[in-house]
Amino acid sequence: MKKKNEISERTSVHLDFIRGVAALSVMAGHVRGLFFADFSNVLHQTVIVRILYAVTGFGHQAVVVFFVLSGYFIGTSVCESVDGHSWSWRIYLVNRLTRLELVLFPALILGAVCDHIGLKLPQAASFYYGGLYKYYEPSVALRSTVPAFFGNLLFLQGIRSPVFGSNGPLWSLSYEFWYYILFPLLMLAAASWAGIRRIVYLAFFLILLWFVGTQIRFYFLIWLAGVLVGRVHHMARLRSSGALTLITMVTGLLFFGSLAWNRVHPISPEVLSDSMIGFFFAVWLYALTLGTREDVAPVYAKVAKAISGFSYTLYLIHFPMVLLLRGLLDPQGDWQPGPLRLLYGLGIAIGIFAFAYFLAQITEARTSMVRRSVLRLYAPHFKEVV
């Protein structure tokens, strides 16, 4: 029998696929951004080039999708534990930290190695010492420090520490971690069974909300949109495949339309634009969760599970590797998107994709095994969660 908030197998596969594609979007956008000329400097703006630049230009928006999905999965798990009076900080933190750190620590080491090599390349000095205007300031050299390494290991980037080295995508990881702490505090502060401890939980929530800063507070609302979907999706089920298909298509078009609108008419400040995208993705996510069908094409399910299974690893390791390859291969000028250069770019993306897959087999794929081992030490009668 399904739990109240459990989704169908078909929906689960869809969400796996979305998560995997989002990670690929981030990586593809950085390959294009680091190697190829900005679109305004492209000499031959053909239809194909326009399409390629368009589909590789949503890396930041993909992170917003990650936030909503994270709120949906993690928030739902937290709500079920608190509602069922089975909450355990020990189990929860072991589950979350093993998931995060098992990939983060190797990613930081790999990034340090890539940056160390890049910093030694005379031809790539402008990338590593001058700051890369498209992605970060100050320079990689100024951020490649031991305090920054441990600051990122403790999820303090953007709060008390810069992002470590060249690995700009690490910015979102501190957001995720502090949402993992803030939301349970908020739920426990509202739980009647917590008694007088509710005051303590609320105090800690408010202190941490102040500590993380304005930007993380704003994006917490986007994360909470995913939580809201998790709280309400079980209230309705559509057994009519025609109605479900129509609603899913309409809400999906609204989401992709918001992406297109954001490209043509960007909203300032960025958090408002991201909030709009997060809202429309949450609406589409709600539609996706309404289905009850369990059937799914085996090939599609296999692909979705595969790319989702190492999406976290791909997200965390790709940028320092792409930057190093740029410094090694052609540091002198941006590429024009001709057939040969596009083939080179595809080869780079495939190479990093494959490396992330194999690295994930010894890190991300072993999360459950490591988690169970740790929980046996600290909580013998645990119940594993997402």
C-alpha positions as YAML, in Angstrom:
chain: A
units: angstrom
residues:
- id: 1
  name: MET
  ca: [0.00, 0.00, 0.00]
- id: 2
  name: LYS
  ca: [1.29, 3.44, -0.90]
- id: 3
  name: LYS
  ca: [2.03, 6.03, 1.73]
- id: 4
  name: LYS
  ca: [-0.05, 9.19, 1.64]
- id: 5
  name: ASN
  ca: [2.66, 11.25, -0.06]
- id: 6
  name: GLU
  ca: [4.18, 8.52, -2.21]
- id: 7
  name: ILE
  ca: [4.26, 9.24, -5.93]
- id: 8
  name: SER
  ca: [3.77, 6.81, -8.78]
- id: 9
  name: GLU
  ca: [6.67, 5.03, -10.43]
- id: 10
  name: ARG
  ca: [5.99, 6.96, -13.62]
- id: 11
  name: THR
  ca: [6.18, 10.30, -11.82]
- id: 12
  name: SER
  ca: [9.34, 9.25, -9.99]
- id: 13
  name: VAL
  ca: [11.01, 8.51, -13.32]
- id: 14
  name: HIS
  ca: [9.94, 11.89, -14.69]
- id: 15
  name: LEU
  ca: [11.48, 13.67, -11.69]
- id: 16
  name: ASP
  ca: [14.68, 11.65, -12.00]
- id: 17
  name: PHE
  ca: [14.92, 12.69, -15.63]
- id: 18
  name: ILE
  ca: [14.33, 16.36, -14.80]
- id: 19
  name: ARG
  ca: [17.02, 16.27, -12.11]
- id: 20
  name: GLY
  ca: [19.51, 14.68, -14.48]
- id: 21
  name: VAL
  ca: [18.75, 17.08, -17.32]
- id: 22
  name: ALA
  ca: [19.09, 20.04, -14.93]
- id: 23
  name: ALA
  ca: [22.63, 18.94, -14.00]
- id: 24
  name: LEU
  ca: [23.47, 18.46, -17.67]
- id: 25
  name: SER
  ca: [22.15, 21.95, -18.41]
- id: 26
  name: VAL
  ca: [24.48, 23.49, -15.84]
- id: 27
  name: MET
  ca: [27.49, 21.63, -17.22]
- id: 28
  name: ALA
  ca: [26.64, 22.33, -20.88]
- id: 29
  name: GLY
  ca: [26.16, 26.01, -20.13]
- id: 30
  name: HIS
  ca: [29.60, 26.24, -18.54]
- id: 31
  name: VAL
  ca: [31.28, 24.40, -21.43]
- id: 32
  name: ARG
  ca: [29.70, 26.84, -23.85]
- id: 33
  name: GLY
  ca: [30.37, 29.87, -21.67]
- id: 34
  name: LEU
  ca: [34.03, 29.06, -21.01]
- id: 35
  name: PHE
  ca: [35.03, 27.97, -24.52]
- id: 36
  name: PHE
  ca: [32.77, 29.83, -26.94]
- id: 37
  name: ALA
  ca: [32.27, 33.48, -27.74]
- id: 38
  name: ASP
  ca: [29.30, 35.29, -26.26]
- id: 39
  name: PHE
  ca: [26.37, 35.31, -28.65]
- id: 40
  name: SER
  ca: [26.78, 39.04, -29.35]
- id: 41
  name: ASN
  ca: [30.31, 38.29, -30.65]
- id: 42
  name: VAL
  ca: [29.32, 35.33, -32.84]
- id: 43
  name: LEU
  ca: [30.09, 36.10, -36.47]
- id: 44
  name: HIS
  ca: [27.57, 33.76, -38.10]
- id: 45
  name: GLN
  ca: [24.37, 33.66, -36.06]
- id: 46
  name: THR
  ca: [22.64, 30.84, -37.89]
- id: 47
  name: VAL
  ca: [19.41, 29.23, -36.74]
- id: 48
  name: ILE
  ca: [21.29, 26.21, -35.39]
- id: 49
  name: VAL
  ca: [23.71, 28.42, -33.47]
- id: 50
  name: ARG
  ca: [20.82, 30.41, -32.02]
- id: 51
  name: ILE
  ca: [19.15, 27.19, -30.84]
- id: 52
  name: LEU
  ca: [22.37, 25.84, -29.33]
- id: 53
  name: TYR
  ca: [23.01, 29.07, -27.44]
- id: 54
  name: ALA
  ca: [19.40, 29.15, -26.26]
- id: 55
  name: VAL
  ca: [19.29, 25.60, -24.90]
- id: 56
  name: THR
  ca: [22.66, 25.99, -23.15]
- id: 57
  name: GLY
  ca: [21.70, 29.25, -21.49]
- id: 58
  name: PHE
  ca: [19.59, 27.98, -18.60]
- id: 59
  name: GLY
  ca: [22.22, 26.75, -16.14]
- id: 60
  name: HIS
  ca: [21.23, 29.18, -13.40]
- id: 61
  name: GLN
  ca: [17.55, 28.42, -13.87]
- id: 62
  name: ALA
  ca: [18.38, 24.71, -13.56]
- id: 63
  name: VAL
  ca: [19.62, 25.43, -10.04]
- id: 64
  name: VAL
  ca: [16.23, 26.96, -9.24]
- id: 65
  name: VAL
  ca: [14.68, 23.67, -10.40]
- id: 66
  name: PHE
  ca: [17.04, 21.84, -8.02]
- id: 67
  name: PHE
  ca: [15.82, 24.02, -5.14]
- id: 68
  name: VAL
  ca: [12.15, 23.24, -5.82]
- id: 69
  name: LEU
  ca: [12.83, 19.51, -6.20]
- id: 70
  name: SER
  ca: [14.89, 19.52, -3.01]
- id: 71
  name: GLY
  ca: [12.07, 21.22, -1.12]
- id: 72
  name: TYR
  ca: [9.64, 18.66, -2.48]
- id: 73
  name: PHE
  ca: [11.65, 15.56, -1.54]
- id: 74
  name: ILE
  ca: [13.37, 16.67, 1.66]
- id: 75
  name: GLY
  ca: [10.51, 18.82, 2.90]
- id: 76
  name: THR
  ca: [8.02, 15.99, 2.44]
- id: 77
  name: SER
  ca: [10.28, 13.62, 4.37]
- id: 78
  name: VAL
  ca: [10.67, 16.10, 7.23]
- id: 79
  name: CYS
  ca: [6.91, 16.73, 7.36]
- id: 80
  name: GLU
  ca: [6.15, 13.01, 7.54]
- id: 81
  name: SER
  ca: [8.62, 12.51, 10.40]
- id: 82
  name: VAL
  ca: [7.36, 15.49, 12.40]
- id: 83
  name: ASP
  ca: [3.69, 14.70, 11.75]
- id: 84
  name: GLY
  ca: [4.29, 11.08, 12.78]
- id: 85
  name: HIS
  ca: [6.07, 12.08, 16.02]
- id: 86
  name: SER
  ca: [9.11, 10.11, 14.82]
- id: 87
  name: TRP
  ca: [11.55, 12.97, 14.30]
- id: 88
  name: SER
  ca: [15.21, 12.34, 15.13]
- id: 89
  name: TRP
  ca: [17.90, 14.97, 14.58]
- id: 90
  name: ARG
  ca: [20.54, 12.26, 14.77]
- id: 91
  name: ILE
  ca: [19.05, 10.18, 11.97]
- id: 92
  name: TYR
  ca: [18.20, 13.21, 9.87]
- id: 93
  name: LEU
  ca: [21.65, 14.78, 10.07]
- id: 94
  name: VAL
  ca: [23.38, 11.50, 9.30]
- id: 95
  name: ASN
  ca: [21.16, 11.07, 6.26]
- id: 96
  name: ARG
  ca: [21.73, 14.59, 4.99]
- id: 97
  name: LEU
  ca: [25.45, 14.88, 5.76]
- id: 98
  name: THR
  ca: [26.40, 11.53, 4.27]
- id: 99
  name: ARG
  ca: [24.53, 12.51, 1.12]
- id: 100
  name: LEU
  ca: [26.26, 15.88, 0.89]
- id: 101
  name: GLU
  ca: [29.78, 15.24, 2.16]
- id: 102
  name: LEU
  ca: [30.44, 11.93, 0.43]
- id: 103
  name: VAL
  ca: [30.53, 13.81, -2.87]
- id: 104
  name: LEU
  ca: [31.54, 17.27, -1.64]
- id: 105
  name: PHE
  ca: [34.86, 16.29, -0.07]
- id: 106
  name: PRO
  ca: [36.22, 14.51, -3.18]
- id: 107
  name: ALA
  ca: [34.89, 17.37, -5.32]
- id: 108
  name: LEU
  ca: [36.82, 19.91, -3.25]
- id: 109
  name: ILE
  ca: [39.98, 17.82, -3.53]
- id: 110
  name: LEU
  ca: [39.54, 17.39, -7.28]
- id: 111
  name: GLY
  ca: [38.89, 21.11, -7.67]
- id: 112
  name: ALA
  ca: [42.02, 21.93, -5.67]
- id: 113
  name: VAL
  ca: [44.10, 19.67, -7.92]
- id: 114
  name: CYS
  ca: [42.67, 21.16, -11.12]
- id: 115
  name: ASP
  ca: [43.18, 24.71, -9.87]
- id: 116
  name: HIS
  ca: [46.72, 23.95, -8.69]
- id: 117
  name: ILE
  ca: [47.61, 22.77, -12.19]
- id: 118
  name: GLY
  ca: [45.84, 25.73, -13.78]
- id: 119
  name: LEU
  ca: [47.63, 28.22, -11.55]
- id: 120
  name: LYS
  ca: [50.94, 26.85, -12.86]
- id: 121
  name: LEU
  ca: [50.02, 27.41, -16.51]
- id: 122
  name: PRO
  ca: [51.52, 30.71, -17.76]
- id: 123
  name: GLN
  ca: [49.14, 30.82, -20.71]
- id: 124
  name: ALA
  ca: [46.10, 30.55, -18.42]
- id: 125
  name: ALA
  ca: [47.17, 33.23, -15.94]
- id: 126
  name: SER
  ca: [44.35, 35.57, -16.93]
- id: 127
  name: PHE
  ca: [41.77, 32.91, -16.01]
- id: 128
  name: TYR
  ca: [43.22, 32.05, -12.62]
- id: 129
  name: TYR
  ca: [44.76, 35.31, -11.45]
- id: 130
  name: GLY
  ca: [42.64, 37.97, -13.09]
- id: 131
  name: GLY
  ca: [39.17, 36.73, -12.30]
- id: 132
  name: LEU
  ca: [36.79, 35.36, -14.92]
- id: 133
  name: TYR
  ca: [34.32, 38.11, -15.63]
- id: 134
  name: LYS
  ca: [31.54, 35.77, -16.71]
- id: 135
  name: TYR
  ca: [31.47, 33.80, -13.50]
- id: 136
  name: TYR
  ca: [33.37, 35.16, -10.55]
- id: 137
  name: GLU
  ca: [35.48, 37.75, -8.84]
- id: 138
  name: PRO
  ca: [38.00, 37.88, -7.26]
- id: 139
  name: SER
  ca: [40.57, 35.58, -8.82]
- id: 140
  name: VAL
  ca: [40.84, 31.82, -8.31]
- id: 141
  name: ALA
  ca: [44.24, 32.35, -6.69]
- id: 142
  name: LEU
  ca: [42.74, 34.49, -3.91]
- id: 143
  name: ARG
  ca: [40.06, 31.90, -3.19]
- id: 144
  name: SER
  ca: [42.30, 28.83, -3.23]
- id: 145
  name: THR
  ca: [43.04, 28.88, 0.49]
- id: 146
  name: VAL
  ca: [42.79, 26.40, 3.34]
- id: 147
  name: PRO
  ca: [40.18, 28.51, 5.21]
- id: 148
  name: ALA
  ca: [38.05, 28.65, 2.04]
- id: 149
  name: PHE
  ca: [38.37, 24.86, 1.63]
- id: 150
  name: PHE
  ca: [37.06, 24.19, 5.13]
- id: 151
  name: GLY
  ca: [34.52, 26.99, 4.87]
- id: 152
  name: ASN
  ca: [33.00, 25.22, 1.87]
- id: 153
  name: LEU
  ca: [33.23, 21.84, 3.60]
- id: 154
  name: LEU
  ca: [31.13, 23.38, 6.39]
- id: 155
  name: PHE
  ca: [28.70, 25.04, 3.93]
- id: 156
  name: LEU
  ca: [29.71, 28.59, 4.79]
- id: 157
  name: GLN
  ca: [30.37, 29.77, 1.23]
- id: 158
  name: GLY
  ca: [28.52, 32.98, 0.56]
- id: 159
  name: ILE
  ca: [28.02, 33.51, 4.29]
- id: 160
  name: ARG
  ca: [31.43, 33.56, 5.96]
- id: 161
  name: SER
  ca: [33.63, 32.20, 3.19]
- id: 162
  name: PRO
  ca: [34.11, 32.66, -0.56]
- id: 163
  name: VAL
  ca: [33.44, 29.77, -2.89]
- id: 164
  name: PHE
  ca: [36.56, 27.59, -2.93]
- id: 165
  name: GLY
  ca: [38.85, 28.10, -5.91]
- id: 166
  name: SER
  ca: [37.21, 28.11, -9.32]
- id: 167
  name: ASN
  ca: [34.24, 25.96, -8.32]
- id: 168
  name: GLY
  ca: [31.54, 28.60, -8.64]
- id: 169
  name: PRO
  ca: [28.60, 26.13, -8.63]
- id: 170
  name: LEU
  ca: [29.33, 25.43, -4.97]
- id: 171
  name: TRP
  ca: [27.39, 28.59, -4.13]
- id: 172
  name: SER
  ca: [24.08, 26.70, -4.17]
- id: 173
  name: LEU
  ca: [25.26, 23.98, -1.80]
- id: 174
  name: SER
  ca: [25.35, 26.28, 1.19]
- id: 175
  name: TYR
  ca: [21.80, 27.34, 0.35]
- id: 176
  name: GLU
  ca: [20.68, 23.70, 0.29]
- id: 177
  name: PHE
  ca: [22.37, 22.79, 3.56]
- id: 178
  name: TRP
  ca: [20.92, 25.65, 5.53]
- id: 179
  name: TYR
  ca: [17.45, 24.95, 4.14]
- id: 180
  name: TYR
  ca: [17.89, 21.41, 5.44]
- id: 181
  name: ILE
  ca: [18.41, 22.90, 8.91]
- id: 182
  name: LEU
  ca: [15.96, 25.78, 8.77]
- id: 183
  name: PHE
  ca: [12.92, 23.81, 7.65]
- id: 184
  name: PRO
  ca: [12.98, 21.16, 10.41]
- id: 185
  name: LEU
  ca: [13.40, 23.93, 12.97]
- id: 186
  name: LEU
  ca: [10.36, 25.68, 11.53]
- id: 187
  name: MET
  ca: [8.30, 22.48, 11.50]
- id: 188
  name: LEU
  ca: [9.29, 21.58, 15.07]
- id: 189
  name: ALA
  ca: [8.47, 25.10, 16.24]
- id: 190
  name: ALA
  ca: [4.95, 24.53, 14.89]
- id: 191
  name: ALA
  ca: [4.55, 20.97, 16.24]
- id: 192
  name: SER
  ca: [2.26, 20.89, 19.26]
- id: 193
  name: TRP
  ca: [3.84, 17.69, 20.59]
- id: 194
  name: ALA
  ca: [7.23, 19.45, 20.93]
- id: 195
  name: GLY
  ca: [5.96, 21.32, 24.00]
- id: 196
  name: ILE
  ca: [8.17, 23.99, 25.52]
- id: 197
  name: ARG
  ca: [10.94, 23.06, 23.08]
- id: 198
  name: ARG
  ca: [8.97, 24.88, 20.40]
- id: 199
  name: ILE
  ca: [10.29, 28.16, 21.78]
- id: 200
  name: VAL
  ca: [13.87, 26.92, 21.51]
- id: 201
  name: TYR
  ca: [13.30, 25.69, 17.95]
- id: 202
  name: LEU
  ca: [11.77, 29.02, 16.95]
- id: 203
  name: ALA
  ca: [14.67, 30.93, 18.50]
- id: 204
  name: PHE
  ca: [17.23, 28.82, 16.63]
- id: 205
  name: PHE
  ca: [15.23, 29.23, 13.43]
- id: 206
  name: LEU
  ca: [15.23, 33.02, 13.73]
- id: 207
  name: ILE
  ca: [18.93, 33.14, 14.64]
- id: 208
  name: LEU
  ca: [19.89, 30.99, 11.65]
- id: 209
  name: LEU
  ca: [17.58, 32.95, 9.37]
- id: 210
  name: TRP
  ca: [19.51, 36.07, 10.35]
- id: 211
  name: PHE
  ca: [22.87, 34.28, 10.08]
- id: 212
  name: VAL
  ca: [22.44, 33.06, 6.49]
- id: 213
  name: GLY
  ca: [21.78, 36.50, 5.08]
- id: 214
  name: THR
  ca: [19.25, 38.16, 2.80]
- id: 215
  name: GLN
  ca: [19.95, 36.23, -0.40]
- id: 216
  name: ILE
  ca: [19.58, 32.79, 1.15]
- id: 217
  name: ARG
  ca: [16.43, 33.94, 2.96]
- id: 218
  name: PHE
  ca: [14.79, 34.98, -0.30]
- id: 219
  name: TYR
  ca: [15.64, 31.73, -2.06]
- id: 220
  name: PHE
  ca: [14.24, 29.81, 0.91]
- id: 221
  name: LEU
  ca: [10.81, 30.84, -0.36]
- id: 222
  name: ILE
  ca: [11.55, 29.09, -3.66]
- id: 223
  name: TRP
  ca: [12.63, 25.97, -1.77]
- id: 224
  name: LEU
  ca: [9.43, 26.14, 0.26]
- id: 225
  name: ALA
  ca: [7.40, 26.08, -2.96]
- id: 226
  name: GLY
  ca: [8.59, 22.50, -3.40]
- id: 227
  name: VAL
  ca: [7.56, 21.72, 0.18]
- id: 228
  name: LEU
  ca: [4.09, 23.08, -0.54]
- id: 229
  name: VAL
  ca: [3.73, 20.76, -3.53]
- id: 230
  name: GLY
  ca: [4.69, 17.84, -1.31]
- id: 231
  name: ARG
  ca: [2.08, 18.84, 1.26]
- id: 232
  name: VAL
  ca: [-0.84, 19.16, -1.14]
- id: 233
  name: HIS
  ca: [-0.19, 16.73, -4.01]
- id: 234
  name: HIS
  ca: [-1.88, 13.81, -2.24]
- id: 235
  name: MET
  ca: [-5.14, 15.76, -1.96]
- id: 236
  name: ALA
  ca: [-6.06, 15.02, -5.56]
- id: 237
  name: ARG
  ca: [-5.49, 12.25, -8.08]
- id: 238
  name: LEU
  ca: [-6.39, 12.30, -11.76]
- id: 239
  name: ARG
  ca: [-7.29, 8.90, -13.15]
- id: 240
  name: SER
  ca: [-8.33, 10.30, -16.51]
- id: 241
  name: SER
  ca: [-5.22, 10.06, -18.67]
- id: 242
  name: GLY
  ca: [-6.60, 12.67, -21.07]
- id: 243
  name: ALA
  ca: [-7.16, 15.29, -18.36]
- id: 244
  name: LEU
  ca: [-3.80, 14.54, -16.76]
- id: 245
  name: THR
  ca: [-1.99, 14.85, -20.09]
- id: 246
  name: LEU
  ca: [-3.69, 18.17, -20.81]
- id: 247
  name: ILE
  ca: [-2.91, 19.64, -17.38]
- id: 248
  name: THR
  ca: [0.68, 18.42, -17.51]
- id: 249
  name: MET
  ca: [1.19, 19.88, -20.98]
- id: 250
  name: VAL
  ca: [-0.34, 23.25, -20.08]
- id: 251
  name: THR
  ca: [1.65, 23.63, -16.87]
- id: 252
  name: GLY
  ca: [4.79, 22.43, -18.61]
- id: 253
  name: LEU
  ca: [4.28, 25.03, -21.34]
- id: 254
  name: LEU
  ca: [3.83, 27.69, -18.67]
- id: 255
  name: PHE
  ca: [7.14, 26.69, -17.10]
- id: 256
  name: PHE
  ca: [9.07, 26.63, -20.38]
- id: 257
  name: GLY
  ca: [7.32, 29.83, -21.38]
- id: 258
  name: SER
  ca: [8.60, 31.49, -18.20]
- id: 259
  name: LEU
  ca: [12.12, 30.38, -19.14]
- id: 260
  name: ALA
  ca: [11.74, 31.87, -22.62]
- id: 261
  name: TRP
  ca: [10.24, 35.08, -21.26]
- id: 262
  name: ASN
  ca: [13.11, 35.41, -18.82]
- id: 263
  name: ARG
  ca: [15.60, 35.19, -21.71]
- id: 264
  name: VAL
  ca: [13.86, 37.87, -23.76]
- id: 265
  name: HIS
  ca: [12.65, 40.10, -20.92]
- id: 266
  name: PRO
  ca: [14.90, 39.52, -17.90]
- id: 267
  name: ILE
  ca: [13.43, 40.72, -14.63]
- id: 268
  name: SER
  ca: [15.55, 42.62, -12.14]
- id: 269
  name: PRO
  ca: [16.55, 41.84, -9.45]
- id: 270
  name: GLU
  ca: [17.45, 38.26, -10.34]
- id: 271
  name: VAL
  ca: [15.67, 36.79, -7.33]
- id: 272
  name: LEU
  ca: [12.33, 37.97, -8.74]
- id: 273
  name: SER
  ca: [13.02, 36.28, -12.04]
- id: 274
  name: ASP
  ca: [14.07, 33.09, -10.22]
- id: 275
  name: SER
  ca: [10.95, 33.27, -8.07]
- id: 276
  name: MET
  ca: [8.77, 33.37, -11.18]
- id: 277
  name: ILE
  ca: [10.57, 30.37, -12.67]
- id: 278
  name: GLY
  ca: [10.41, 28.52, -9.35]
- id: 279
  name: PHE
  ca: [6.68, 29.18, -9.09]
- id: 280
  name: PHE
  ca: [5.89, 27.88, -12.57]
- id: 281
  name: PHE
  ca: [8.11, 24.85, -12.09]
- id: 282
  name: ALA
  ca: [6.33, 24.11, -8.80]
- id: 283
  name: VAL
  ca: [2.99, 24.27, -10.65]
- id: 284
  name: TRP
  ca: [4.29, 21.84, -13.27]
- id: 285
  name: LEU
  ca: [5.72, 19.62, -10.55]
- id: 286
  name: TYR
  ca: [2.30, 19.53, -8.89]
- id: 287
  name: ALA
  ca: [0.74, 18.42, -12.18]
- id: 288
  name: LEU
  ca: [3.36, 15.71, -12.58]
- id: 289
  name: THR
  ca: [2.56, 14.31, -9.13]
- id: 290
  name: LEU
  ca: [-1.15, 13.93, -9.87]
- id: 291
  name: GLY
  ca: [-0.75, 10.82, -12.00]
- id: 292
  name: THR
  ca: [-1.45, 7.33, -10.71]
- id: 293
  name: ARG
  ca: [-0.10, 5.27, -13.60]
- id: 294
  name: GLU
  ca: [2.79, 2.97, -12.75]
- id: 295
  name: ASP
  ca: [3.71, 1.95, -16.30]
- id: 296
  name: VAL
  ca: [6.84, 3.51, -17.79]
- id: 297
  name: ALA
  ca: [9.01, 2.69, -20.78]
- id: 298
  name: PRO
  ca: [11.95, 0.58, -19.50]
- id: 299
  name: VAL
  ca: [14.53, 2.42, -21.61]
- id: 300
  name: TYR
  ca: [13.31, 5.82, -20.43]
- id: 301
  name: ALA
  ca: [13.30, 4.65, -16.80]
- id: 302
  name: LYS
  ca: [16.83, 3.30, -17.13]
- id: 303
  name: VAL
  ca: [18.16, 6.51, -18.70]
- id: 304
  name: ALA
  ca: [16.40, 8.71, -16.14]
- id: 305
  name: LYS
  ca: [17.73, 6.71, -13.22]
- id: 306
  name: ALA
  ca: [21.24, 6.66, -14.68]
- id: 307
  name: ILE
  ca: [21.60, 10.41, -15.24]
- id: 308
  name: SER
  ca: [19.90, 11.24, -11.97]
- id: 309
  name: GLY
  ca: [22.19, 8.84, -10.12]
- id: 310
  name: PHE
  ca: [25.29, 10.93, -10.74]
- id: 311
  name: SER
  ca: [23.75, 14.38, -11.25]
- id: 312
  name: TYR
  ca: [25.07, 15.64, -7.89]
- id: 313
  name: THR
  ca: [28.60, 14.52, -8.73]
- id: 314
  name: LEU
  ca: [28.44, 16.08, -12.18]
- id: 315
  name: TYR
  ca: [27.23, 19.35, -10.72]
- id: 316
  name: LEU
  ca: [30.00, 19.55, -8.13]
- id: 317
  name: ILE
  ca: [33.04, 18.55, -10.18]
- id: 318
  name: HIS
  ca: [32.57, 19.89, -13.69]
- id: 319
  name: PHE
  ca: [33.55, 23.57, -13.47]
- id: 320
  name: PRO
  ca: [37.20, 23.28, -12.32]
- id: 321
  name: MET
  ca: [37.72, 20.59, -14.97]
- id: 322
  name: VAL
  ca: [36.20, 22.69, -17.76]
- id: 323
  name: LEU
  ca: [38.26, 25.72, -16.75]
- id: 324
  name: LEU
  ca: [41.48, 23.68, -16.65]
- id: 325
  name: LEU
  ca: [40.75, 22.23, -20.09]
- id: 326
  name: ARG
  ca: [40.21, 25.75, -21.41]
- id: 327
  name: GLY
  ca: [43.59, 26.78, -20.02]
- id: 328
  name: LEU
  ca: [45.28, 23.72, -21.52]
- id: 329
  name: LEU
  ca: [43.60, 23.63, -24.93]
- id: 330
  name: ASP
  ca: [43.13, 27.20, -26.09]
- id: 331
  name: PRO
  ca: [43.60, 30.05, -23.63]
- id: 332
  name: GLN
  ca: [44.08, 32.75, -26.27]
- id: 333
  name: GLY
  ca: [40.60, 33.45, -27.55]
- id: 334
  name: ASP
  ca: [36.95, 32.39, -27.46]
- id: 335
  name: TRP
  ca: [35.85, 29.89, -30.09]
- id: 336
  name: GLN
  ca: [33.47, 30.71, -32.88]
- id: 337
  name: PRO
  ca: [30.71, 28.03, -32.99]
- id: 338
  name: GLY
  ca: [31.67, 26.37, -36.26]
- id: 339
  name: PRO
  ca: [31.16, 22.64, -36.90]
- id: 340
  name: LEU
  ca: [34.65, 21.59, -35.79]
- id: 341
  name: ARG
  ca: [34.62, 23.71, -32.62]
- id: 342
  name: LEU
  ca: [31.16, 22.50, -31.74]
- id: 343
  name: LEU
  ca: [32.41, 18.94, -32.12]
- id: 344
  name: TYR
  ca: [35.28, 19.75, -29.76]
- id: 345
  name: GLY
  ca: [32.82, 21.19, -27.26]
- id: 346
  name: LEU
  ca: [30.65, 18.10, -27.48]
- id: 347
  name: GLY
  ca: [33.71, 15.91, -26.89]
- id: 348
  name: ILE
  ca: [34.66, 17.92, -23.80]
- id: 349
  name: ALA
  ca: [31.12, 17.65, -22.42]
- id: 350
  name: ILE
  ca: [30.99, 13.90, -23.06]
- id: 351
  name: GLY
  ca: [34.40, 13.40, -21.43]
- id: 352
  name: ILE
  ca: [33.41, 15.23, -18.26]
- id: 353
  name: PHE
  ca: [30.05, 13.48, -18.27]
- id: 354
  name: ALA
  ca: [31.79, 10.08, -18.41]
- id: 355
  name: PHE
  ca: [34.32, 11.03, -15.72]
- id: 356
  name: ALA
  ca: [31.52, 12.16, -13.39]
- id: 357
  name: TYR
  ca: [29.71, 8.87, -13.98]
- id: 358
  name: PHE
  ca: [32.72, 6.75, -13.01]
- id: 359
  name: LEU
  ca: [33.59, 8.94, -10.03]
- id: 360
  name: ALA
  ca: [29.99, 8.66, -8.82]
- id: 361
  name: GLN
  ca: [30.30, 4.88, -8.69]
- id: 362
  name: ILE
  ca: [32.75, 5.20, -5.78]
- id: 363
  name: THR
  ca: [31.05, 8.17, -4.10]
- id: 364
  name: GLU
  ca: [27.42, 9.01, -4.83]
- id: 365
  name: ALA
  ca: [26.38, 5.43, -5.62]
- id: 366
  name: ARG
  ca: [27.65, 4.31, -2.21]
- id: 367
  name: THR
  ca: [25.66, 6.85, -0.23]
- id: 368
  name: SER
  ca: [23.12, 4.35, 1.10]
- id: 369
  name: MET
  ca: [25.81, 1.89, 2.15]
- id: 370
  name: VAL
  ca: [27.82, 4.56, 3.99]
- id: 371
  name: ARG
  ca: [24.67, 5.97, 5.52]
- id: 372
  name: ARG
  ca: [23.59, 2.60, 6.89]
- id: 373
  name: SER
  ca: [27.06, 1.98, 8.33]
- id: 374
  name: VAL
  ca: [27.05, 5.33, 10.15]
- id: 375
  name: LEU
  ca: [23.49, 4.90, 11.39]
- id: 376
  name: ARG
  ca: [24.27, 1.48, 12.83]
- id: 377
  name: LEU
  ca: [26.80, 3.21, 15.07]
- id: 378
  name: TYR
  ca: [24.67, 6.14, 16.15]
- id: 379
  name: ALA
  ca: [21.07, 4.94, 15.75]
- id: 380
  name: PRO
  ca: [20.74, 1.14, 15.58]
- id: 381
  name: HIS
  ca: [16.94, 1.26, 15.14]
- id: 382
  name: PHE
  ca: [16.91, 3.74, 12.29]
- id: 383
  name: LYS
  ca: [14.51, 4.11, 9.39]
- id: 384
  name: GLU
  ca: [16.29, 5.33, 6.29]
- id: 385
  name: VAL
  ca: [14.83, 8.34, 4.48]
- id: 386
  name: VAL
  ca: [15.58, 10.15, 1.24]
...
